[in-house]
Amino acid sequence: MLVTGATGNMGPYMTDQLVNSGADVVGTYVTEASRKDIENRAKHADAVSYYQVDLTDQAAVEAFAEMVIDDHGAVDHIVGLAGGFSMGGVSDTDGAAFQAALNRHAVTAFLTVKVFADHLSEHSGVVLFSSDRAIEPVGGTLAYDVGKGAVRTLTESLDVELEARINAIAPFLIDVPANREAMPDADFSEWTAPEAIADEVLHLLSNEGVTGQIVQMTGGQPDVGV
């Protein structure tokens, strides 16, 4: 089981859930600082095999895939969390920022699936991460919206080409500490709980009757108590 962006905001929720389910989890990261920090954020960080790789560099991703296959023998499922939020509308987004957003979201997802495609079967699941903003843009986050929109189209295209089941999650704002710190005055009750997203990813990975879907998650927080 491969999780890209495993040290990002959603990463520890996803890897902990997968480890709890009994999966052998491989995770990717970019910086050493994020790798060290994850030890304090993920309950089961010691059970994850972390690899440092630039997922926008095809040669680096190909070398990474060889290492993972050598070390683990196979990759049967993929969860593509790699990405990163960015602000800016059309007037204050230049070409470099626009391309960087495409690289962070669409190129990372494309290259990851590409290098492992031959190892995926009809029993394999791939879950990529788009965004609610790719379906209903709100303005002010143009490059991010387009990057996540490209992931949505990539999901639908890969579903046509590959035997594996390819789906995507399109969440609203995810209720993680970094987002609360960035938007302290927001109504957190309307945000999507990361645990709910992790549960849905597991459902998509295990349900062989679901493929080619963009699952929009805007449901807010789970009920507490009965």
VOGU-156708 format. One line per field, with one value per residue: residue number from 1; residue in one letter; x, y, z of N, C-alpha, C in turn. Coordinates in Angstrom, 2 decimals, always signed. Each point is the difference from the previous one (the first is absolute). Example, Ala and Ser with C-alpha at 12.3 -4.5 7.8 and 13.67 -1.06 7.14 Angstrom:
! VOGU-156708
i	1  2 $
aa	a  s $
nx	+13.19  -0.35 $
ny	-5.69  +1.05 $
nz	+7.80  -0.72 $
cax	-0.89  +0.82 $
cay	+1.19  +1.19 $
caz	+0.00  +0.06 $
cx	+0.90  -0.77 $
cy	+1.20  +1.09 $
cz	+0.00  +0.73 $
//
This chain:
! VOGU-156708
i	1  2  3  4  5  6  7  8  9  10  11  12  13  14  15  16  17  18  19  20  21  22  23  24  25  26  27  28  29  30  31  32  33  34  35  36  37  38  39  40  41  42  43  44  45  46  47  48  49  50  51  52  53  54  55  56  57  58  59  60  61  62  63  64  65  66  67  68  69  70  71  72  73  74  75  76  77  78  79  80  81  82  83  84  85  86  87  88  89  90  91  92  93  94  95  96  97  98  99  100  101  102  103  104  105  106  107  108  109  110  111  112  113  114  115  116  117  118  119  120  121  122  123  124  125  126  127  128  129  130  131  132  133  134  135  136  137  138  139  140  141  142  143  144  145  146  147  148  149  150  151  152  153  154  155  156  157  158  159  160  161  162  163  164  165  166  167  168  169  170  171  172  173  174  175  176  177  178  179  180  181  182  183  184  185  186  187  188  189  190  191  192  193  194  195  196  197  198  199  200  201  202  203  204  205  206  207  208  209  210  211  212  213  214  215  216  217  218  219  220  221  222  223  224  225  226 $
aa	m  l  v  t  g  a  t  g  n  m  g  p  y  m  t  d  q  l  v  n  s  g  a  d  v  v  g  t  y  v  t  e  a  s  r  k  d  i  e  n  r  a  k  h  a  d  a  v  s  y  y  q  v  d  l  t  d  q  a  a  v  e  a  f  a  e  m  v  i  d  d  h  g  a  v  d  h  i  v  g  l  a  g  g  f  s  m  g  g  v  s  d  t  d  g  a  a  f  q  a  a  l  n  r  h  a  v  t  a  f  l  t  v  k  v  f  a  d  h  l  s  e  h  s  g  v  v  l  f  s  s  d  r  a  i  e  p  v  g  g  t  l  a  y  d  v  g  k  g  a  v  r  t  l  t  e  s  l  d  v  e  l  e  a  r  i  n  a  i  a  p  f  l  i  d  v  p  a  n  r  e  a  m  p  d  a  d  f  s  e  w  t  a  p  e  a  i  a  d  e  v  l  h  l  l  s  n  e  g  v  t  g  q  i  v  q  m  t  g  g  q  p  d  v  g  v $
nx	+0.85  -0.18  +0.51  -0.28  +0.96  +0.66  +0.80  -0.93  -0.91  -0.34  +1.30  +0.19  -1.07  +0.56  +1.25  -0.46  -0.95  +0.92  +0.88  -1.00  -0.12  +1.28  -0.03  +0.81  +0.34  +0.09  +0.78  -0.37  +1.16  +0.02  -0.30  +1.23  -0.32  -0.67  +1.09  +0.74  -0.73  -0.01  +1.15  -0.26  -0.29  +0.76  -1.06  -0.08  +0.67  +0.25  -1.27  +0.32  +0.21  +0.75  -0.29  +1.15  -0.91  +0.51  -1.28  +0.60  +0.97  -0.21  +1.24  -0.27  -1.16  +0.64  +1.01  -0.90  -0.67  +1.19  +0.29  -1.20  +0.07  +1.26  -0.45  -1.09  +0.56  -0.88  -0.76  -0.95  +0.21  -0.61  +0.45  -0.49  +0.70  +1.05  +0.39  -0.87  -0.58  -0.64  +0.25  -0.95  -0.55  -0.70  -0.32  +0.03  -0.28  +1.31  +0.67  +1.02  -0.81  -0.52  +1.20  +0.43  -1.18  +0.12  +1.24  -0.35  -1.00  -0.02  +1.16  -0.08  -1.30  +0.20  +1.12  -0.63  -1.16  +0.64  +0.85  -1.16  -0.36  +1.20  +0.02  -0.88  -0.95  -0.93  +0.83  +0.74  +0.20  -0.37  +0.34  -0.35  +0.63  -1.26  -0.99  -0.76  +1.13  +0.37  -1.00  +0.23  +0.71  +0.79  +1.03  +1.09  -0.29  +0.22  +1.28  -0.35  -1.03  +0.82  +0.96  -0.93  -0.38  +1.30  +0.06  -1.06  +0.49  +1.14  -0.76  -0.79  +1.12  +0.61  -1.19  +0.10  +1.22  -0.18  +0.49  +0.90  -0.60  -0.36  +0.12  -0.76  +0.61  -1.14  +0.86  -0.85  +0.08  +1.21  -0.63  +1.13  +0.93  +0.72  -1.14  -0.13  +1.31  -0.17  -1.10  +0.52  -0.49  +0.40  -1.08  +0.72  -1.21  +0.32  +1.14  +0.80  -0.45  +1.31  -0.53  -0.98  +0.96  +0.75  -1.15  -0.28  +1.25  -0.07  -1.15  +0.58  +0.97  -0.97  -0.77  -0.01  -1.10  +1.01  -0.16  +0.95  -0.04  -0.60  +0.47  -1.03  +0.89  -1.20  +0.06  +1.14  -0.31  +0.56  -1.14  -0.14  +0.01  -0.88 $
ny	-1.19  +0.85  +0.89  +0.78  +0.89  -1.06  +1.05  +0.13  +0.97  -0.65  +0.04  +0.53  +0.70  +0.16  +0.26  +0.72  +0.48  +0.17  +0.48  +0.70  +0.18  +0.07  +1.18  -0.41  +1.07  +0.51  +0.95  +1.07  +0.66  +1.33  +0.56  +0.10  +1.30  -0.22  -0.63  +0.92  +0.96  -0.87  -0.15  +1.30  -0.23  -1.03  -0.66  -0.34  +1.12  -0.71  -0.13  +1.25  -0.47  +0.99  +0.60  +0.62  +0.72  +0.56  +0.00  +1.18  -0.79  -0.22  +0.42  +0.97  +0.16  -0.12  +0.73  +0.83  -0.16  +0.07  +1.01  +0.52  -0.30  +0.46  +1.03  +0.17  -0.17  +0.89  +0.70  -0.30  +1.02  +1.11  +0.82  +0.87  +0.25  -0.24  +1.18  +0.97  +0.66  +0.81  +1.25  +0.81  +1.14  +0.27  +1.09  -0.85  -0.74  -0.19  -0.10  +0.46  +0.85  +0.30  -0.01  +0.72  +0.62  +0.08  +0.37  +0.81  +0.29  +0.44  +0.66  +0.34  +0.24  +0.67  +0.57  +0.20  +0.27  +0.84  +0.30  +0.00  +0.56  -0.46  +0.55  +0.79  -0.61  -0.84  -0.56  +0.80  +0.83  +1.07  +0.77  +0.91  +1.17  +0.24  +0.81  +0.37  +0.70  -1.22  -0.20  +0.74  +0.61  +0.55  -0.04  +0.58  -1.15  +0.80  +0.14  +0.14  +0.80  +0.61  +0.05  +0.30  +0.93  +0.20  -0.07  +0.78  +0.72  +0.08  +0.12  +0.81  +0.58  -0.06  +0.33  +0.73  +0.37  +0.04  -1.19  +0.68  +0.03  +1.03  +0.57  +1.03  +0.57  +0.70  +0.21  +0.46  +1.11  -0.54  -0.52  +0.55  -0.19  -0.30  -0.58  -0.53  -0.23  -0.42  -0.62  +0.67  +0.88  -1.06  -0.47  -0.55  +0.25  +0.89  -0.15  -0.69  -0.90  +0.05  -0.37  +0.87  +0.84  -0.29  +0.04  +1.12  +0.38  -0.50  +0.63  +1.04  -0.18  -0.25  +0.98  -1.24  +0.52  +0.73  +0.69  +0.87  +0.01  +1.19  -0.35  +0.82  +0.47  +0.41  -1.14  +0.66  +0.26  -1.10  -0.66  +0.69  -1.21  -0.59 $
nz	+0.00  -1.00  +0.86  -1.03  +0.27  +0.48  -0.17  -0.94  -0.15  -1.09  -0.22  +1.23  -0.32  -1.22  +0.33  +1.04  -0.79  -0.93  +0.88  +0.53  -1.32  +0.37  -0.63  -0.96  +0.71  -1.23  +0.52  -0.70  -0.03  +0.22  +1.17  +0.48  -0.03  -1.14  -0.38  +0.59  -0.54  -0.98  +0.62  +0.05  -1.27  -0.34  +0.45  -1.29  +0.21  +1.09  -0.36  -0.36  -1.23  +0.47  -1.17  -0.10  -0.67  -1.09  +0.28  -0.18  +0.41  -1.29  -0.21  +0.87  -0.61  -1.16  +0.49  +0.46  -1.14  -0.57  +0.83  -0.22  -1.29  +0.01  +0.71  -0.78  -1.18  +0.49  -0.81  +0.87  +0.85  -0.45  +0.94  -0.86  +1.10  -0.77  +0.46  +0.13  +0.99  -0.84  +0.37  -0.52  -0.44  -1.11  +0.71  +0.99  -1.07  +0.08  -1.12  +0.74  +0.62  -1.17  -0.60  +1.05  -0.09  -1.32  +0.23  +1.01  -0.77  -1.24  -0.08  +1.29  -0.17  -1.13  +0.44  +1.15  -0.59  -0.80  +1.00  +0.64  -1.15  -0.35  +1.20  -0.61  +0.68  -0.45  +0.89  -0.73  +1.00  -0.70  +1.03  -0.90  +0.20  -0.33  -0.30  +1.01  +0.11  -0.32  +0.84  +1.10  -0.96  +0.93  -0.82  -0.49  -0.59  -1.03  +0.28  +1.26  -0.32  -0.87  +0.92  +0.91  -0.90  -0.18  +1.33  +0.00  -0.99  +0.68  +1.07  -0.66  -0.41  +1.18  +0.43  -1.10  +0.37  +1.32  +0.34  +0.69  +1.19  -0.74  +1.20  +0.31  +1.02  +0.15  +1.01  +0.90  +0.67  +0.17  +1.03  -0.42  +0.95  -1.08  -0.42  +1.20  -0.01  -1.26  +0.47  +1.04  -0.87  -0.65  -0.62  +0.98  +0.47  -0.94  +0.66  -0.80  +0.84  +0.32  +1.15  -0.31  -0.36  +1.06  +0.67  -0.70  +0.23  +1.24  +0.03  -0.59  +0.87  +0.85  -0.48  -0.46  +0.55  +0.48  -1.12  -0.26  +1.33  +0.00  +1.19  -0.10  +0.88  +0.34  +0.66  +0.23  +1.27  +0.53  +0.20  +1.13  +0.51  +0.79 $
cax	-0.85  +0.80  -0.65  +0.86  -0.30  -0.38  +0.31  -0.80  -1.06  -0.89  +0.84  -0.04  -1.34  -0.13  +0.91  -0.44  -1.17  +0.44  +0.73  -1.01  -0.71  +0.90  +0.76  +1.44  -0.11  +1.15  -0.38  +1.01  +0.12  +0.91  +1.04  +0.38  -0.75  -1.32  +0.21  +0.21  -1.23  -1.07  +0.13  -0.85  -1.35  -0.59  +0.12  +0.68  +1.06  +1.07  -0.44  -0.03  +1.30  +0.01  +1.00  +0.08  +0.01  -0.66  -0.97  -0.16  +1.18  -0.28  +1.12  +0.00  -1.15  +0.33  +0.98  -0.76  -0.81  +0.90  +0.35  -1.17  -0.23  +1.08  -0.14  -1.30  -0.48  -1.14  -0.91  -1.32  -0.94  +0.64  -0.75  +0.78  -0.24  +0.98  -0.58  +0.28  -0.94  +0.58  -0.94  +0.28  -0.89  +0.67  +0.84  +1.23  +0.61  +0.80  +0.14  +0.77  -0.87  -1.01  +0.65  +0.36  -1.21  -0.22  +1.01  -0.27  -1.22  -0.24  +1.21  +0.36  -0.94  +0.23  +1.25  -0.11  -0.79  +0.70  +1.13  -0.48  -1.16  +0.17  -0.11  -1.38  -0.90  -1.41  -0.31  +0.69  -0.72  +0.75  -0.83  +0.69  -0.68  -0.40  -0.50  -1.32  +0.23  +0.11  -1.37  -0.68  +1.02  -0.51  +0.78  +1.14  +0.92  -0.11  +0.96  -0.36  -1.23  +0.30  +0.81  -0.88  -0.86  +0.78  -0.03  -1.32  +0.01  +0.96  -0.69  -0.97  +0.75  +0.68  -1.03  -0.25  +1.19  +0.60  -0.86  -0.24  -1.10  +0.53  -0.99  +0.59  -0.72  -0.03  -0.50  -0.05  +1.09  +0.20  +0.19  +1.30  +0.53  +0.59  -1.07  -0.60  +0.93  -0.02  -1.32  -0.53  -1.36  -0.93  -0.94  +0.59  -1.04  -0.31  +1.14  -0.08  +0.89  +0.96  -0.31  -1.06  +0.64  +0.78  -0.96  -0.49  +1.09  +0.02  -1.17  +0.27  +1.07  -0.44  -1.26  +0.32  -1.10  +0.01  +1.14  -0.26  -0.84  +0.55  -0.83  +0.02  -0.22  -0.22  -0.98  +0.25  +0.49  -0.86  -0.79  +0.62  -1.00  -1.27 $
cay	+1.19  +1.22  +1.27  +1.13  +1.13  -0.63  +0.87  +1.21  +0.20  -1.16  -1.20  -0.91  -0.59  -1.05  -1.11  -0.68  -0.80  -1.14  -0.90  -0.65  -0.99  -1.11  +0.21  +0.31  +1.35  +0.77  +1.40  +0.89  +1.34  +0.87  +0.62  -0.71  +0.58  -0.63  -1.40  -0.03  +0.46  -1.00  -0.87  +0.55  +0.19  -1.28  -0.98  -1.20  +0.41  -1.01  -1.13  +0.45  +0.11  +1.32  +0.23  +1.39  +0.02  +1.11  -0.67  +0.73  -0.34  -1.35  -0.90  -0.27  -0.87  -1.33  -0.59  -0.29  -1.18  -1.16  -0.26  -0.53  -1.39  -0.80  -0.10  -0.48  -1.02  +0.41  +1.05  -0.42  +1.12  +1.31  +1.17  +1.16  +1.20  +1.05  +1.24  +1.17  +1.09  +1.28  +1.08  +0.86  +0.03  +0.14  +1.19  -0.14  -1.31  +0.02  -1.29  -0.93  -0.48  -0.85  -1.27  -0.68  -0.65  -1.18  -0.99  -0.54  -0.80  -0.91  -0.72  -1.00  -1.12  -0.68  -0.76  -1.09  -1.10  -0.48  -0.89  -1.23  -0.51  -1.41  -0.83  +0.06  -0.97  +0.36  +0.00  +1.14  +1.26  +1.25  +1.14  +1.27  +1.07  +1.23  +0.97  +0.59  +1.22  -0.39  -0.20  +1.26  +1.02  +1.11  +1.20  +0.30  -1.15  -0.47  -1.05  -1.17  -0.58  -0.63  -1.17  -1.05  -0.38  -0.91  -1.30  -0.57  -0.53  -1.11  -1.14  -0.53  -0.54  -1.22  -1.01  -0.57  -0.67  -1.01  -1.02  +0.35  +0.91  +1.34  +0.94  +1.20  +0.71  +1.45  +0.51  +1.41  +0.24  -1.12  +0.51  -0.37  +1.12  +1.06  +0.80  +0.79  +1.08  +0.96  +0.65  -0.18  +0.54  -0.76  -0.89  -1.32  -1.03  -0.25  -0.64  -1.45  -0.68  -0.84  -1.41  -0.39  -0.13  -1.24  -1.10  -0.10  -0.53  -1.45  -0.54  -0.01  -0.96  -1.37  -0.30  -0.27  +0.40  +1.46  +0.50  +1.14  +0.95  +1.15  +0.01  +1.32  -0.12  +1.32  -0.32  +0.54  -0.82  -1.12  +0.22  -0.45  -0.42  -0.51 $
caz	+0.00  -0.11  +0.30  -0.31  +0.88  +1.27  +1.14  -0.12  +0.99  +0.06  +0.01  +1.16  +0.15  -1.00  +0.26  +1.22  -0.34  -0.81  +0.89  +0.84  -0.81  -0.26  -1.23  -0.02  -0.55  -0.47  -0.10  -0.56  +0.58  -0.76  +0.83  +1.21  +1.12  +0.05  +0.40  +1.44  +0.65  -0.07  +1.16  +1.06  -0.51  -0.38  +1.07  -0.49  -0.94  -0.01  -0.82  -1.39  -0.67  -0.65  -1.03  -0.47  -1.46  -0.70  -0.86  -1.26  -0.82  -0.48  +0.27  +1.44  +0.30  -0.52  +0.92  +1.22  -0.24  +0.02  +1.39  +0.72  -0.45  +0.56  +1.46  +0.45  -0.91  -0.82  +0.46  -0.49  +0.10  +0.06  +0.46  -0.44  +0.81  -0.30  -0.51  +0.82  -0.26  -0.41  -0.24  -1.13  -1.14  -1.30  -0.05  +0.81  -0.23  -1.22  -0.67  +0.83  +1.08  -0.63  -0.34  +1.25  +0.52  -0.83  +0.37  +1.34  +0.05  -1.12  -0.44  +1.03  -0.10  -1.27  +0.00  +0.97  -0.58  -1.19  +0.28  +0.65  -0.75  -0.36  +1.20  +0.45  -0.63  +0.14  +1.43  +0.60  +0.09  +0.02  +0.41  -0.13  +0.73  -0.68  +0.99  -0.23  -0.79  -1.41  -0.47  +0.22  +0.31  +0.81  -0.30  +0.86  +0.09  -1.38  -0.35  +0.81  -0.56  -1.29  +0.29  +0.51  -1.11  -0.84  +0.68  -0.28  -1.37  +0.00  +0.59  -0.96  -1.14  +0.43  +0.19  -1.32  -0.53  +0.86  +0.58  +1.40  +0.28  +0.22  +0.51  +0.62  +1.06  -0.22  +1.28  +0.40  +0.95  +0.92  +1.35  +0.56  +0.77  -0.82  -0.56  +1.09  +0.30  -1.10  -0.07  +1.36  +0.15  -0.85  +0.65  -0.16  -0.07  -1.41  -0.63  -0.09  +0.94  -0.72  +0.25  -0.94  -1.31  +0.03  -0.09  -1.37  -0.81  +0.21  -0.68  -1.44  -0.28  +0.23  -0.69  -1.41  -0.85  -0.19  -0.75  -0.85  +0.71  +0.71  +1.20  +0.61  +1.44  +0.60  +1.03  +1.33  +1.10  +0.42  +1.20  +1.24  +0.96  -0.52 $
cx	+0.89  -0.86  +0.99  -0.41  -0.36  +0.33  -0.76  -1.12  -0.88  +0.78  -0.14  -1.35  -0.15  +0.90  -0.38  -1.18  +0.41  +0.78  -0.97  -0.76  +0.88  +0.86  +1.48  +0.11  +1.36  -0.46  +1.11  +0.00  +1.01  +1.14  +0.29  -0.76  -1.37  +0.11  +0.19  -1.29  -1.07  +0.06  -0.91  -1.47  -0.72  +0.23  +0.85  +1.10  +1.09  -0.37  -0.03  +1.43  +0.00  +1.16  -0.05  +0.10  -0.72  -0.93  -0.31  +1.12  -0.14  +1.14  +0.05  -1.12  +0.26  +0.99  -0.67  -0.81  +0.84  +0.37  -1.15  -0.26  +1.08  -0.21  -1.28  -0.64  -1.14  -0.67  -1.36  -1.03  +0.79  -0.99  +0.85  -0.35  +0.90  -0.67  +0.39  -0.88  +0.75  -1.11  +0.38  -1.01  +0.78  +0.94  +1.30  +0.57  +0.79  +0.16  +0.72  -0.86  -1.06  +0.59  +0.35  -1.21  -0.33  +0.98  -0.34  -1.16  -0.07  +1.24  +0.40  -0.91  +0.24  +1.24  -0.06  -0.76  +0.73  +1.07  -0.44  -1.12  +0.11  -0.14  -1.43  -0.87  -1.44  -0.44  +0.64  -0.90  +0.95  -0.97  +0.85  -0.79  -0.18  -0.48  -1.41  +0.13  +0.18  -1.37  -0.80  +1.03  -0.62  +0.74  +1.13  +0.98  +0.10  +0.94  -0.29  -1.22  +0.28  +0.84  -0.84  -1.01  +0.70  +0.05  -1.34  -0.04  +0.96  -0.65  -0.93  +0.71  +0.70  -1.00  -0.33  +1.15  +0.48  -1.02  -0.34  -1.19  +0.57  -1.14  +0.72  -0.93  +0.08  -0.55  -0.13  +1.20  +0.09  +0.38  +1.27  +0.59  +0.55  -1.06  -0.69  +0.90  -0.04  -1.31  -0.70  -1.43  -1.05  -0.95  +0.47  -1.05  -0.37  +1.13  -0.15  +1.03  +0.97  -0.25  -1.06  +0.57  +0.81  -0.92  -0.49  +1.08  +0.07  -1.17  +0.26  +1.08  -0.51  -1.24  +0.25  -1.15  -0.04  +1.26  -0.42  -0.82  +0.81  -0.92  +0.16  -0.36  -0.07  -0.88  +0.25  +0.41  -0.94  -0.79  +0.74  -1.10  -1.29  -1.14 $
cy	+1.24  +1.21  +1.11  +1.18  -0.45  +0.85  +1.32  +0.04  -1.23  -1.30  -0.90  -0.64  -1.20  -1.18  -0.75  -0.92  -1.26  -1.01  -0.76  -1.09  -1.20  +0.15  +0.21  +1.33  +0.60  +1.44  +0.84  +1.33  +0.78  +0.51  -0.84  +0.52  -0.66  -1.46  -0.11  +0.36  -1.07  -0.97  +0.47  +0.10  -1.30  -1.02  -1.20  +0.33  -1.06  -1.22  +0.34  +0.07  +1.30  +0.12  +1.48  +0.01  +1.24  -0.62  +0.77  -0.32  -1.46  -0.97  -0.38  -0.95  -1.41  -0.72  -0.39  -1.27  -1.27  -0.37  -0.63  -1.44  -0.92  -0.26  -0.71  -1.03  +0.43  +1.22  -0.32  +1.11  +1.30  +1.03  +1.23  +1.26  +1.16  +1.22  +1.17  +1.17  +1.26  +1.00  +0.75  -0.12  +0.24  +1.19  -0.13  -1.42  +0.06  -1.41  -1.03  -0.58  -0.95  -1.37  -0.78  -0.73  -1.24  -1.11  -0.67  -0.97  -1.04  -0.81  -1.06  -1.22  -0.81  -0.88  -1.18  -1.18  -0.60  -1.03  -1.31  -0.69  -1.49  -0.93  -0.03  -0.99  +0.47  +0.01  +1.19  +1.23  +1.17  +1.10  +1.25  +1.08  +1.22  +0.97  +0.43  +1.26  -0.32  -0.21  +1.30  +1.06  +1.17  +1.30  +0.19  -1.13  -0.67  -1.15  -1.29  -0.71  -0.75  -1.26  -1.16  -0.45  -0.97  -1.39  -0.69  -0.62  -1.17  -1.26  -0.66  -0.62  -1.31  -1.14  -0.70  -0.89  -1.19  -1.01  +0.32  +0.93  +1.36  +0.92  +1.21  +0.52  +1.49  +0.65  +1.52  +0.21  -1.13  +0.56  -0.57  +1.22  +1.14  +0.91  +0.85  +1.19  +1.08  +0.79  -0.12  +0.48  -0.75  -0.84  -1.43  -1.10  -0.34  -0.72  -1.52  -0.65  -0.91  -1.49  -0.51  -0.20  -1.30  -1.21  -0.20  -0.54  -1.51  -0.68  -0.13  -1.01  -1.44  -0.39  -0.15  +0.34  +1.49  +0.40  +1.18  +1.10  +1.15  +0.23  +1.35  -0.13  +1.39  -0.13  +0.52  -1.06  -1.17  +0.37  -0.57  -0.36  -0.45  +0.58 $
cz	+0.00  +0.30  -0.34  +0.88  +1.40  +1.22  -0.07  +1.03  +0.19  +0.22  +1.21  +0.24  -0.94  +0.32  +1.28  -0.29  -0.78  +0.83  +0.89  -0.76  -0.37  -1.24  +0.27  -0.74  -0.34  -0.16  -0.60  +0.74  -0.82  +0.86  +1.24  +1.22  +0.13  +0.43  +1.52  +0.74  +0.04  +1.17  +1.14  -0.42  -0.34  +1.12  -0.42  -1.01  -0.09  -0.84  -1.48  -0.54  -0.81  -0.98  -0.41  -1.52  -0.50  -1.04  -1.28  -0.98  -0.45  +0.30  +1.48  +0.38  -0.51  +0.91  +1.32  -0.16  +0.04  +1.43  +0.76  -0.39  +0.55  +1.49  +0.44  -0.94  -0.90  +0.61  -0.58  +0.04  +0.13  +0.52  -0.29  +0.76  -0.38  -0.62  +0.88  -0.40  -0.43  -0.28  -1.27  -1.11  -1.27  -0.03  +0.78  -0.03  -1.30  -0.56  +0.84  +1.12  -0.54  -0.31  +1.26  +0.58  -0.81  +0.36  +1.33  +0.00  -1.12  -0.39  +1.02  -0.08  -1.26  +0.05  +0.97  -0.58  -1.20  +0.34  +0.66  -0.79  -0.31  +1.19  +0.55  -0.77  +0.15  +1.45  +0.72  +0.03  +0.01  +0.38  -0.05  +0.73  -0.89  +1.09  -0.38  -0.87  -1.49  -0.62  +0.09  +0.40  +0.77  -0.28  +0.98  +0.18  -1.37  -0.32  +0.76  -0.60  -1.30  +0.21  +0.49  -1.07  -0.94  +0.63  -0.24  -1.40  -0.13  +0.54  -1.01  -1.21  +0.35  +0.18  -1.32  -0.44  +0.82  +0.50  +1.45  +0.13  +0.40  +0.44  +0.59  +1.08  -0.32  +1.26  +0.04  +0.92  +1.01  +1.37  +0.64  +0.70  -0.84  -0.60  +1.06  +0.36  -1.08  -0.06  +1.35  +0.19  -0.82  +0.85  -0.23  -0.14  -1.43  -0.73  +0.05  +0.92  -0.75  +0.20  -0.96  -1.40  -0.07  -0.10  -1.42  -0.94  +0.15  -0.70  -1.50  -0.37  +0.06  -0.78  -1.49  -0.94  -0.30  -0.75  -0.88  +0.66  +0.61  +1.19  +0.70  +1.48  +0.63  +1.23  +1.39  +1.00  +0.30  +1.23  +1.21  +0.99  -0.68  +0.84 $
//
